[in-house]
Amino acid sequence: MMVDFFIGLFLASLITAIFTTRLFRLLLWYSFNSLTLGILALLIGFKIDDGAMIITGIVTIIIKAVAIPYFLKSFSQKFHFVRQITPNVQTHHAIMLVPAILVFTFYLSQPVTNMMSGNTNYVAVSISSLFLSLMLMMEHKNVAPKIIGFLSIENSLFLLGITATNGMPMLVELGIFFDLLMAIIVINLLFHREGFQGAKDA
């Protein structure tokens, strides 16, 4: 099933991002992660014949998979951010943490999935993605990876919404994009602050 395939890609791209040590590669994996999310929204939208979901999928691909990575790359070049982003968590520890998080969240989501008739694995994957995104955000000191982690949390919540309910009300979808807009404003402020501090230290 195509939905299962792209959910697997969504989770795999997030796990790969955790082990990435180069900023531009991290942006690339976030872009791919957002692309799979947009395609999932399109697939579910066509499956349930929901025009709002189809529009949301298209907007997700344009904004999250294209515009935001381009925006972040431009700002990182403008402020000369360090491209080597070494995580605080050592690789051998992360290798043990990732499967532990996956197993833990599958057990954690059991009470919720037991009350559902379908898409139970999707909910478990969405919750796992949420914790992995938190790990991505917490394992770095640099601003850029933290922003990617925050945006990945948005992706995980959005995945949970579209897979658990087979489509969310348009109001909730607009609320998520409003949160994303606020995130972009915060990103702008953080980059300016980082650039100012870098210039001051120089």
Wavefront OBJ file of the C-alpha trace (Angstrom):
o trace
v 0.000 0.000 0.000
v 1.353 3.389 -0.999
v 0.415 5.048 2.297
v 2.421 2.466 4.262
v 5.404 2.961 1.943
v 5.481 6.746 2.366
v 4.962 6.544 6.136
v 7.998 4.251 6.218
v 9.940 6.835 4.204
v 8.755 9.579 6.578
v 10.095 7.706 9.600
v 13.312 6.636 7.848
v 14.139 10.203 6.760
v 13.648 11.444 10.321
v 15.925 8.744 11.752
v 18.573 9.572 9.134
v 18.337 13.264 10.059
v 19.198 12.398 13.664
v 22.553 10.934 12.567
v 23.355 13.710 10.079
v 26.394 15.838 10.921
v 26.207 18.353 8.050
v 23.757 21.274 8.060
v 22.840 21.198 4.372
v 22.258 17.446 4.494
v 19.991 17.987 7.481
v 18.006 20.529 5.454
v 17.820 18.033 2.607
v 16.440 15.314 4.872
v 13.915 17.728 6.364
v 12.828 18.640 2.840
v 12.433 14.951 1.963
v 10.544 14.343 5.209
v 8.138 17.183 4.371
v 7.783 15.924 0.797
v 6.666 12.492 2.016
v 4.223 14.212 4.385
v 2.739 16.227 1.526
v 2.422 13.128 -0.661
v 0.714 11.299 2.219
v -1.791 14.137 2.536
v -2.438 13.941 -1.224
v -2.872 10.145 -1.151
v -5.293 10.272 1.784
v -7.100 13.251 0.233
v -7.673 11.390 -3.038
v -8.631 8.235 -1.145
v -11.373 9.918 0.902
v -12.165 12.508 -1.795
v -11.359 15.461 0.459
v -10.526 18.612 -1.513
v -9.222 20.441 1.560
v -6.766 17.643 2.284
v -5.532 17.674 -1.314
v -4.954 21.441 -1.149
v -3.189 20.992 2.187
v -0.884 18.378 0.654
v 0.051 20.694 -2.207
v 0.675 23.630 0.143
v 2.747 21.369 2.431
v 5.014 20.386 -0.460
v 5.423 23.992 -1.627
v 6.023 25.551 1.811
v 7.672 22.821 3.877
v 9.520 20.807 1.235
v 10.699 23.723 -0.925
v 10.308 27.202 0.598
v 11.452 26.597 4.193
v 14.614 24.587 3.320
v 15.552 27.252 0.758
v 14.886 29.974 3.343
v 17.008 28.225 5.989
v 19.851 27.526 3.564
v 19.921 31.165 2.440
v 20.056 32.427 6.023
v 22.743 29.930 7.020
v 24.894 31.128 4.117
v 24.181 34.775 4.890
v 25.256 34.477 8.518
v 28.041 31.943 7.800
v 26.718 29.250 10.100
v 29.007 26.331 10.876
v 28.091 23.516 8.501
v 29.487 20.802 10.759
v 26.752 20.083 13.315
v 28.052 17.438 15.697
v 25.297 16.109 17.999
v 25.809 16.125 21.763
v 24.609 12.508 21.879
v 27.329 10.150 20.686
v 26.496 7.911 17.730
v 26.629 4.611 19.621
v 24.266 6.036 22.242
v 21.884 7.329 19.549
v 21.904 3.890 17.893
v 20.556 2.437 21.153
v 18.170 5.327 21.847
v 16.349 5.282 18.502
v 15.051 1.671 18.675
v 14.315 2.158 22.394
v 12.140 5.178 21.527
v 10.371 3.213 18.775
v 9.592 0.272 21.084
v 8.579 2.563 23.965
v 6.193 4.642 21.857
v 4.556 1.566 20.332
v 3.748 0.367 23.863
v 2.781 3.892 24.912
v 0.289 4.212 22.067
v -1.362 0.837 22.723
v -4.190 2.175 24.954
v -5.071 4.679 22.222
v -4.771 2.262 19.314
v -6.864 -0.375 21.101
v -9.814 2.026 20.943
v -9.381 2.543 17.199
v -10.692 0.319 14.436
v -8.034 1.195 11.847
v -4.758 2.989 11.193
v -3.370 1.901 14.569
v 0.191 1.518 13.295
v 0.039 5.001 11.792
v -0.683 6.513 15.189
v 2.234 4.633 16.743
v 4.593 5.811 13.978
v 3.372 9.400 14.395
v 4.039 9.355 18.151
v 7.454 7.774 17.534
v 8.224 10.549 15.047
v 7.239 13.120 17.653
v 9.743 11.753 20.188
v 12.453 11.395 17.547
v 11.911 15.031 16.554
v 12.300 16.045 20.194
v 15.538 14.071 20.306
v 16.759 15.855 17.167
v 15.985 19.228 18.713
v 17.606 18.440 22.072
v 20.816 16.784 20.857
v 22.198 19.952 19.217
v 23.389 23.269 20.632
v 23.283 25.083 17.283
v 20.200 27.109 16.389
v 19.598 25.630 12.928
v 19.226 21.948 14.008
v 16.927 23.032 16.838
v 14.726 24.816 14.294
v 14.670 21.715 12.097
v 13.709 19.658 15.153
v 10.866 22.052 15.961
v 9.602 21.935 12.365
v 9.863 18.129 12.434
v 7.612 18.138 15.505
v 5.082 20.086 13.417
v 5.365 17.423 10.715
v 4.838 14.632 13.249
v 1.737 16.289 14.691
v 0.385 16.854 11.205
v 1.036 13.188 10.324
v -0.817 12.148 13.480
v -3.793 14.284 12.474
v -4.130 13.052 8.909
v -3.534 9.358 9.667
v -5.539 9.053 12.884
v -8.654 10.811 11.568
v -8.367 10.306 7.792
v -8.563 14.050 7.357
v -8.784 16.955 9.766
v -11.175 19.904 9.745
v -9.863 22.750 7.631
v -9.762 24.974 10.704
v -7.230 22.707 12.399
v -5.153 22.554 9.220
v -5.112 26.339 9.024
v -4.123 26.438 12.704
v -1.096 24.251 11.972
v -0.016 26.538 9.143
v -0.515 29.537 11.440
v 1.824 27.862 13.936
v 4.263 27.326 11.095
v 4.069 31.018 10.223
v 4.880 31.888 13.829
v 7.788 29.442 13.676
v 9.171 31.249 10.625
v 9.027 34.568 12.495
v 10.897 32.990 15.431
v 13.419 31.493 13.005
v 14.023 34.939 11.525
v 14.638 36.457 14.955
v 16.927 33.621 16.032
v 19.016 33.833 12.877
v 19.406 37.591 13.256
v 20.428 37.112 16.884
v 22.909 34.371 15.958
v 24.347 36.513 13.200
v 24.660 39.523 15.511
v 26.413 37.456 18.176
v 28.738 35.944 15.577
v 29.674 39.389 14.289
v 30.180 40.629 17.855
v 32.458 37.693 18.735
v 34.466 38.263 15.563
l 1 2 3 4 5 6 7 8 9 10 11 12 13 14 15 16 17 18 19 20 21 22 23 24 25 26 27 28 29 30 31 32 33 34 35 36 37 38 39 40 41 42 43 44 45 46 47 48 49 50 51 52 53 54 55 56 57 58 59 60 61 62 63 64 65 66 67 68 69 70 71 72 73 74 75 76 77 78 79 80 81 82 83 84 85 86 87 88 89 90 91 92 93 94 95 96 97 98 99 100 101 102 103 104 105 106 107 108 109 110 111 112 113 114 115 116 117 118 119 120 121 122 123 124 125 126 127 128 129 130 131 132 133 134 135 136 137 138 139 140 141 142 143 144 145 146 147 148 149 150 151 152 153 154 155 156 157 158 159 160 161 162 163 164 165 166 167 168 169 170 171 172 173 174 175 176 177 178 179 180 181 182 183 184 185 186 187 188 189 190 191 192 193 194 195 196 197 198 199 200 201 202
